[in-house]
Amino acid sequence: GENVEQHPSTLSVQEGDSAVIKCTYSDSASNYFPWYKQELGKRPQLIIDIRSNVGEKKDQRIAVTLNKTAKHFSLHITETQPEDSAVYFCASINTDKLIFGTGTRLQVFP
Amino acid sequence: DAGVIQSPRHEVTEMGQEVTLRCKPISGHNSLFWYRQTMMRGLELLIYFNNNVPIDDSGMPEDRFSAKMPNASFSTLKIQPSEPRDSAVYFCASSLMTSALSYNEQFFGPGTRLTVL
């Protein structure tokens, strides 16, 4: 079955710096890759997603890139702010269910 | 829309007791998912329904867990008997799946924090 690996598990950056989180997947048939943000004690919420027919997608300070050949996708956050501090999960669709990565705890220091 | 609604928000029970978690998906959504989240195992999919029919329950840990979706607006996850290792946050999520190849955002409920003593 599908396996999603996510790195790093923790990431600390200074406010204003960029943060990059990387994920790899195993099933070449996967074609939808969402990213969720989960603040402490709250529910996961979608922040951006990308489909396999697109290589890059951007929404203000966040962007996602997809390399289907290498089977990896990445989340890029620019000009980080303290409110970006949270746990971020990548995921991929395997048949019709999401398989989540193990999460990255991002801390942005003022 | 109020979003996905879950109840209770917190549940504390003793080992051996029956626990029932409830979920109301977003109106119009046809897919419903139950997840369990722990520090050790992360976010795990337990079971999901499409048009009220269970499609994949391979994530249900054991026979003590069961889930039902009697209609499009209600689902339950039951644990009987509960054990301390079942302590976790249980999330319900819903989405609108328009076709087999058209995946759409899953909206998560606020979760139920279960503690089994």
Interface residues (C-beta under 8 A of the other chain):
Chain A: N31 Y32 P34 K42 R43 P44 Q45 L46 D49 F89 I93 D96 K97 L98 I99 F100 G101 T102 G103
Chain B: F33 G42 L43 L45 Y48 N50 I55 D56 F91 M97 A100 L101 Y103 E105 Q106 F107 F108 G109 P110 G111
